[in-house]
């Protein structure tokens, strides 16, 4: 199964590691055509169970991987050989849009 990460709730400001501060991930499932919001640990557990999460941006897909050590694991995208900030650059989730 796969889910596209479409938004992420996180505090604003200059943070040491903004990926660790994401509290929730908003997602879209193309197969079921459903949207939802999962807290960070639920999404980390889902990816750790062998499922796929990704971020799509201008037709380009960046795969998500779990990083960090428990209990501070988080998702981060990896594309073209580099870890990047595609998730933290997404807009905050607005429940009415999910």
Secondary structure in CASP SS format (residue, H / E / C, confidence):
PFRMAT SS
TARGET T0000
AUTHOR 0000-0000-0000
METHOD secondary structure of the structure
MODEL  1
X C 1.00
X E 1.00
X E 1.00
X E 1.00
X E 1.00
X E 1.00
X E 1.00
X E 1.00
X E 1.00
X C 1.00
X C 1.00
X C 1.00
X C 1.00
X C 1.00
X C 1.00
X C 1.00
X C 1.00
X H 1.00
X H 1.00
X H 1.00
X H 1.00
X C 1.00
X C 1.00
X E 1.00
X E 1.00
X E 1.00
X E 1.00
X E 1.00
X E 1.00
X C 1.00
X C 1.00
X C 1.00
X C 1.00
X E 1.00
X E 1.00
X E 1.00
X E 1.00
X E 1.00
X E 1.00
X H 1.00
X H 1.00
X H 1.00
X H 1.00
X H 1.00
X H 1.00
X H 1.00
X H 1.00
X H 1.00
X C 1.00
X C 1.00
X C 1.00
X E 1.00
X E 1.00
X E 1.00
X E 1.00
X E 1.00
X E 1.00
X C 1.00
X C 1.00
X E 1.00
X E 1.00
X E 1.00
X E 1.00
X E 1.00
X E 1.00
X E 1.00
X E 1.00
X C 1.00
X C 1.00
X C 1.00
X C 1.00
X C 1.00
X C 1.00
X E 1.00
X E 1.00
X E 1.00
X E 1.00
X E 1.00
X E 1.00
X C 1.00
X C 1.00
X E 1.00
X E 1.00
X E 1.00
X C 1.00
X C 1.00
X C 1.00
X C 1.00
X C 1.00
X C 1.00
X C 1.00
X C 1.00
X C 1.00
X C 1.00
X H 1.00
X H 1.00
X H 1.00
X C 1.00
END
